[in-house]
Amino acid sequence: MKTLLHLTESDNSITGNSISFIDIDETTFHTYAKVGVYKNGKRVRDLDNQQFNTYELQPGESFNFDEFKSSEVFNKTSKPIDEMVKKIKKLIDCIKLHGKPEKVIFLTARSDFDNKELFLKTFRENGIDVDIPNVYVERSGNLRHIPVVADRKKYVILKYLQSGDYSAVRMYDDDDKNLQTFKELGDEINNGKYGILKTVQKKFPRVKKVLFFPLKVLNNGKVSKIK
């Protein structure tokens, strides 16, 4: 029986489960909300998702996330990235078909939306089943105490990996910094940091290391592995 792991990697000696962390903006959907940058009460700049990931506030500046919190803007303007949506559907279909404890986590840099059901409706309208327990949305933007987007996502990923349930981990993202931080996390874990590798090996003794797959999603939905 093919596991979710074997959809992209075919090393039959690996046991255990896999988990996939999938970005939303410019990875699952092309989205058009803007983050406003304000200074002295005036909007001085608009940032798209990719610009926001790397923008550093200047003295006196602050962010406004009203558009990014709007479920209506998200639902009306988001366009599915077809190639990536196909991959996501395969991942979820495999979970449902085999009943395995794999997970698909949509990991966004956004914080909470103003209408959860309208937000999730956007996924359903594009054939993405977000109504099974193994599929969940994590909004790392709520972690305001962590200033860097890549570190917020790392924090969320660690939360899942500490269970020791996953021997293979994927990250689909369009941002190089997020993917590089994820890759470095894999090195840390396999060098013994956090104790996660030992926890995995207690559950799956044949596992020699946790496999990490940093996967960059291009504008057309094609995927390339970051080395």
Secondary structure, DSSP 8 states (H G I E B T S, - for coil): ---GGGGT---TT--SEEEEEE--BTTTEE----EEEEETTEEEEEE-HHHHHH----TTEEEE-HHHH-HHHHHHH-EE-HHHHHHHHHHHHHHHHHT---EEEEEES----S-HHHHHHHHHHTT----STTEEEEEGGG-TTS--HHHHHHHHHHHHHTTS-EEEEEEEES-HHHHHHHHHHHHHHHTTGGGHHHHHHHH-TT--S-EEEEEEE-TTS-EEE--
